[in-house]
Amino acid sequence: MALRREAHPGVTPVLIFRRRTLADREDLLGKVMLAPALFYVIVLVAMPLVLAILLSFSASFAGSLDFHWIGLRNFGAIIRDPQFLLALRNTVLFTVISQALVMVLAVTAAHVLDAAFVGKRVVRFLLLLPWAVPVSLAAMAWTWIFDSTFSVINWTLKAAGLLQGWLYWFGDPTLAMIAIITVHVWRMFPFATVIVLAGMSSIPQDIREAAVVDGASFWRRLFQINLPLLLPIVTVSVLFGVVFTSTDLGVVWLLTRGGPYNSTHVLSTLAFQRGILGANLGQGASIAVFLLPFLMLAAVGMLRVARRAEVGS
């Protein structure tokens, strides 16, 4: 019960007892509103992660409830596996190259969309479509674009006189990896653009106007004003992109399924192949969690960089 005093002009104050509701208890209301998100994280993120870590130290197979603790044997086996080393190399290349391209395109697109021009809202809407389109539907379209016979890229290059032979995108390991990176960059850079654009809107307008009045060129404003002030939010965007890219299964599996000849496998697809299709849950889990310590160190380092940049600005 809550005690409340009501007073009116010329009237003796009256004490009114009012029952407290959930909206009056901010501490309890916050916990109640946070509970669904916390439940989601625990059930669908934390528990599978803990289970994957436990399985990585076991000799477990699908269809069996036996759990044999074998320590680090799974990790020792995959480190000696040439297929795992190739998948690890592909994962690093896939992550580094795609994120570099994503950030370059995102910063460029954000500066273009920050300018005033007719139809800017329509362009922003169209920019978000690759992120909103389901990955399975997008993969079907890109599979046709890179088709070995009906590829529109090949036909366009052929018509322009820039291609003499024929490019078999999913039949050559290098071309297949280029195709995978292209699709992933196409899918990720709109989200990164929105993040960078939001960061640019937080830059004080008087700083921009002062730079223009002082006669600073576009490149000088970009490298001495915009990018230093955008460093905290760009770092967070890169962190999100690195974690998402290094653990992504959809693009690679839907486009190539690790082919040709298992040459485009990344760690997530190799873990799926070994753990689910191959029924070796222990080895699949060890492949899946192999990068976990490195991603945690990268996250701590990037967050420190973002914090220092934010404090310094």
C-alpha positions as CSV (number, residue, x, y, z in Angstrom):
1,M,0.0,0.0,0.0
2,A,1.2,3.5,-0.8
3,L,0.4,6.5,1.4
4,R,-0.5,9.7,-0.6
5,R,-1.5,13.1,0.7
6,E,-4.0,15.1,-1.4
7,A,-4.7,18.7,-0.7
8,H,-7.1,21.2,-2.3
9,P,-7.4,25.0,-1.7
10,G,-9.4,25.6,1.4
11,V,-9.7,21.9,2.2
12,T,-8.0,20.0,5.0
13,P,-5.4,17.6,3.5
14,V,-6.7,14.0,3.3
15,L,-4.6,10.9,3.5
16,I,-5.5,8.4,0.8
17,F,-4.2,4.8,0.7
18,R,-3.5,3.6,-2.8
19,R,-2.4,0.1,-3.7
20,R,1.0,0.0,-5.5
21,T,1.1,-1.6,-8.9
22,L,3.9,-3.1,-10.9
23,A,4.4,0.3,-12.8
24,D,5.2,1.9,-9.4
25,R,8.0,-0.5,-8.7
26,E,10.7,0.4,-11.2
27,D,13.2,-2.1,-9.9
28,L,10.8,-5.0,-10.3
29,L,9.4,-3.7,-13.6
30,G,12.9,-3.6,-15.1
31,K,13.5,-7.2,-14.1
32,V,10.2,-8.4,-15.5
33,M,10.8,-6.7,-18.8
34,L,14.3,-8.1,-19.0
35,A,13.2,-11.6,-18.2
36,P,12.2,-12.6,-21.8
37,A,15.4,-11.5,-23.3
38,L,17.4,-13.2,-20.5
39,F,15.4,-16.4,-21.0
40,Y,16.2,-16.3,-24.7
41,V,19.9,-15.8,-24.1
42,I,20.1,-18.6,-21.6
43,V,18.0,-21.2,-23.4
44,L,19.0,-20.6,-27.0
45,V,22.6,-19.2,-26.7
46,A,24.2,-20.0,-23.3
47,M,23.0,-23.6,-23.0
48,P,23.9,-24.7,-26.5
49,L,27.3,-23.1,-26.1
50,V,28.0,-24.9,-22.9
51,L,26.8,-28.1,-24.4
52,A,29.0,-27.6,-27.5
53,I,32.0,-27.0,-25.2
54,L,31.3,-30.2,-23.3
55,L,30.8,-32.2,-26.4
56,S,34.1,-31.0,-27.8
57,F,35.9,-32.8,-25.0
58,S,34.0,-36.1,-25.6
59,A,33.8,-38.9,-28.1
60,S,30.1,-38.5,-28.6
61,F,28.2,-39.6,-31.7
62,A,24.7,-38.9,-32.9
63,G,22.2,-41.6,-32.0
64,S,24.0,-42.6,-28.8
65,L,23.6,-41.2,-25.3
66,D,27.1,-42.3,-24.3
67,F,29.4,-39.5,-23.2
68,H,33.1,-40.5,-23.0
69,W,35.4,-37.8,-21.8
70,I,38.6,-37.8,-23.9
71,G,40.1,-34.4,-23.0
72,L,41.9,-32.6,-25.8
73,R,42.0,-35.5,-28.3
74,N,39.5,-34.0,-30.6
75,F,41.4,-30.7,-30.8
76,G,44.7,-32.6,-31.4
77,A,43.0,-34.6,-34.2
78,I,41.6,-31.6,-36.0
79,I,44.8,-29.6,-35.8
80,R,46.5,-32.5,-37.7
81,D,43.7,-32.6,-40.3
82,P,44.6,-30.8,-43.6
83,Q,40.9,-30.3,-44.3
84,F,40.5,-28.4,-41.0
85,L,43.6,-26.3,-41.7
86,L,42.2,-25.3,-45.1
87,A,38.8,-24.5,-43.5
88,L,40.6,-22.3,-40.9
89,R,42.5,-20.5,-43.6
90,N,39.3,-20.0,-45.6
91,T,37.6,-18.6,-42.5
92,V,40.3,-16.1,-41.8
93,L,40.4,-15.0,-45.5
94,F,36.6,-14.9,-45.7
95,T,36.3,-12.8,-42.5
96,V,39.2,-10.3,-43.1
97,I,38.5,-9.6,-46.8
98,S,34.7,-9.4,-46.5
99,Q,34.9,-7.1,-43.5
100,A,37.4,-4.8,-45.1
101,L,35.2,-4.5,-48.2
102,V,32.1,-4.1,-46.0
103,M,33.5,-1.2,-44.0
104,V,34.9,0.6,-47.1
105,L,31.5,0.3,-48.8
106,A,29.6,1.2,-45.6
107,V,31.7,4.4,-45.0
108,T,31.3,5.4,-48.7
109,A,27.6,4.8,-48.8
110,A,27.1,6.5,-45.5
111,H,28.8,9.7,-46.8
112,V,26.7,9.6,-49.9
113,L,23.4,9.1,-48.0
114,D,24.4,11.8,-45.6
115,A,24.2,14.4,-48.4
116,A,21.0,16.1,-49.4
117,F,19.5,14.9,-52.7
118,V,16.2,14.0,-54.2
119,G,14.9,10.5,-53.4
120,K,17.3,9.9,-50.4
121,R,14.6,8.1,-48.4
122,V,13.9,5.8,-51.3
123,V,17.6,5.0,-51.7
124,R,17.9,4.3,-48.0
125,F,15.0,1.9,-48.2
126,L,16.4,0.1,-51.2
127,L,19.8,-0.1,-49.4
128,L,18.3,-2.1,-46.6
129,L,16.7,-4.8,-48.9
130,P,19.7,-7.1,-49.0
131,W,19.7,-7.2,-45.2
132,A,16.0,-7.8,-45.0
133,V,15.8,-10.5,-47.7
134,P,16.0,-14.1,-46.2
135,V,19.4,-15.6,-46.9
136,S,17.9,-18.7,-48.5
137,L,16.0,-16.6,-51.0
138,A,19.0,-14.5,-51.7
139,A,21.2,-17.6,-52.2
140,M,18.8,-18.9,-54.8
141,A,19.1,-15.7,-56.8
142,W,22.9,-15.6,-56.5
143,T,23.1,-19.2,-57.5
144,W,21.5,-18.3,-60.8
145,I,23.7,-15.2,-61.2
146,F,26.8,-17.4,-60.8
147,D,25.4,-20.3,-62.8
148,S,27.9,-22.1,-64.9
149,T,25.7,-21.8,-68.0
150,F,23.3,-18.9,-67.6
151,S,25.5,-16.6,-65.5
152,V,24.4,-13.0,-66.2
153,I,27.9,-11.9,-65.1
154,N,29.5,-14.0,-67.8
155,W,27.0,-12.9,-70.4
156,T,27.5,-9.3,-69.6
157,L,31.3,-9.5,-69.6
158,K,31.1,-11.5,-72.9
159,A,28.8,-8.8,-74.5
160,A,31.2,-6.1,-73.4
161,G,34.1,-7.9,-74.9
162,L,35.9,-8.2,-71.5
163,L,35.7,-12.0,-71.4
164,Q,37.1,-14.4,-73.9
165,G,36.5,-17.8,-72.3
166,W,33.9,-18.7,-69.7
167,L,34.0,-18.4,-65.9
168,Y,32.8,-21.5,-64.0
169,W,32.2,-19.8,-60.7
170,F,31.3,-22.8,-58.5
171,G,33.7,-25.1,-60.4
172,D,36.9,-23.3,-59.5
173,P,38.0,-22.9,-55.8
174,T,39.3,-19.3,-56.3
175,L,36.2,-18.2,-58.2
176,A,33.9,-20.0,-55.7
177,M,35.5,-18.1,-52.8
178,I,35.2,-14.8,-54.7
179,A,31.5,-15.6,-55.2
180,I,31.0,-16.4,-51.5
181,I,32.7,-13.2,-50.4
182,T,30.7,-11.1,-53.0
183,V,27.4,-12.4,-51.7
184,H,28.4,-12.0,-48.0
185,V,29.5,-8.4,-48.7
186,W,26.3,-7.6,-50.5
187,R,24.4,-9.0,-47.6
188,M,26.3,-7.3,-44.8
189,F,27.2,-3.8,-45.9
190,P,23.7,-2.3,-45.7
191,F,23.6,-3.0,-42.0
192,A,27.1,-1.6,-41.5
193,T,26.0,1.4,-43.5
194,V,23.1,2.1,-41.2
195,I,25.4,1.9,-38.2
196,V,27.9,4.3,-39.7
197,L,25.2,6.6,-40.8
198,A,23.8,6.7,-37.3
199,G,27.3,7.5,-36.0
200,M,27.7,10.3,-38.5
201,S,24.4,11.9,-37.3
202,S,25.9,12.1,-33.8
203,I,28.9,14.2,-35.0
204,P,28.2,17.8,-33.8
205,Q,27.1,19.9,-36.7
206,D,29.2,22.9,-35.6
207,I,32.4,20.8,-36.0
208,R,31.5,20.0,-39.6
209,E,30.5,23.6,-40.4
210,A,33.7,24.9,-38.9
211,A,35.8,22.6,-41.0
212,V,33.9,23.7,-44.1
213,V,34.4,27.4,-43.2
214,D,38.1,26.8,-42.6
215,G,38.3,25.4,-46.2
216,A,39.1,21.8,-45.3
217,S,38.8,19.5,-48.3
218,F,36.5,16.4,-48.3
219,W,39.4,14.0,-47.7
220,R,40.8,16.1,-44.9
221,R,37.4,16.2,-43.2
222,L,37.0,12.5,-43.8
223,F,40.4,11.4,-42.3
224,Q,40.8,14.1,-39.6
225,I,37.2,14.6,-38.4
226,N,34.7,12.0,-39.5
227,L,36.7,8.8,-39.2
228,P,38.3,9.6,-35.8
229,L,34.9,10.5,-34.4
230,L,33.4,7.4,-36.0
231,L,36.0,5.1,-34.6
232,P,34.0,3.9,-31.6
233,I,30.9,3.0,-33.5
234,V,32.9,1.6,-36.5
235,T,34.9,-0.6,-34.1
236,V,31.6,-2.0,-32.7
237,S,30.3,-2.6,-36.2
238,V,33.5,-4.4,-37.2
239,L,33.3,-6.6,-34.0
240,F,29.8,-7.6,-34.9
241,G,30.8,-8.3,-38.5
242,V,33.8,-10.4,-37.5
243,V,31.8,-12.5,-35.0
244,F,28.9,-13.0,-37.5
245,T,31.1,-13.7,-40.5
246,S,33.5,-16.2,-38.8
247,T,30.5,-18.2,-37.4
248,D,28.1,-17.8,-40.4
249,L,26.9,-21.1,-42.0
250,G,24.2,-19.9,-44.4
251,V,26.0,-18.3,-47.3
252,V,28.7,-20.8,-47.8
253,W,26.5,-23.9,-47.3
254,L,23.7,-22.6,-49.5
255,L,26.0,-21.6,-52.4
256,T,28.7,-24.2,-52.5
257,R,28.2,-26.7,-49.6
258,G,32.0,-26.5,-49.2
259,G,32.8,-27.4,-52.8
260,P,34.3,-27.8,-55.2
261,Y,36.3,-30.7,-53.7
262,N,35.8,-29.3,-50.1
263,S,37.9,-26.3,-51.1
264,T,35.6,-23.6,-49.8
265,H,34.7,-25.0,-46.4
266,V,34.8,-22.6,-43.5
267,L,34.8,-23.8,-39.9
268,S,31.0,-23.6,-39.5
269,T,30.3,-25.6,-42.6
270,L,33.0,-28.2,-41.8
271,A,31.6,-28.5,-38.2
272,F,28.1,-29.1,-39.7
273,Q,29.4,-31.7,-42.1
274,R,31.4,-33.6,-39.5
275,G,29.1,-33.2,-36.5
276,I,25.6,-33.4,-38.1
277,L,26.0,-35.1,-41.4
278,G,28.9,-37.3,-40.3
279,A,27.3,-37.9,-36.8
280,N,30.7,-37.2,-35.0
281,L,29.3,-34.7,-32.5
282,G,32.6,-34.5,-30.5
283,Q,34.7,-33.6,-33.5
284,G,32.1,-31.3,-35.0
285,A,31.8,-29.4,-31.7
286,S,35.5,-29.0,-31.3
287,I,35.7,-27.5,-34.8
288,A,32.7,-25.2,-34.0
289,V,34.2,-23.8,-30.7
290,F,37.9,-23.7,-31.9
291,L,37.7,-19.9,-32.6
292,L,35.9,-19.1,-29.4
293,P,38.9,-18.0,-27.4
294,F,40.3,-15.9,-30.2
295,L,36.9,-14.2,-30.8
296,M,36.7,-13.4,-27.1
297,L,40.2,-11.9,-27.1
298,A,39.3,-9.9,-30.3
299,A,36.1,-8.7,-28.7
300,V,37.9,-7.5,-25.6
301,G,40.5,-5.7,-27.7
302,M,38.0,-4.0,-30.0
303,L,35.9,-2.9,-27.1
304,R,38.9,-1.4,-25.4
305,V,39.8,0.5,-28.6
306,A,36.3,1.8,-28.9
307,R,36.2,2.9,-25.3
308,R,39.6,4.7,-25.5
309,A,38.5,6.4,-28.7
310,E,35.2,7.5,-27.1
311,V,37.0,8.8,-24.0
312,G,39.6,10.6,-26.2
313,S,37.0,12.3,-28.3
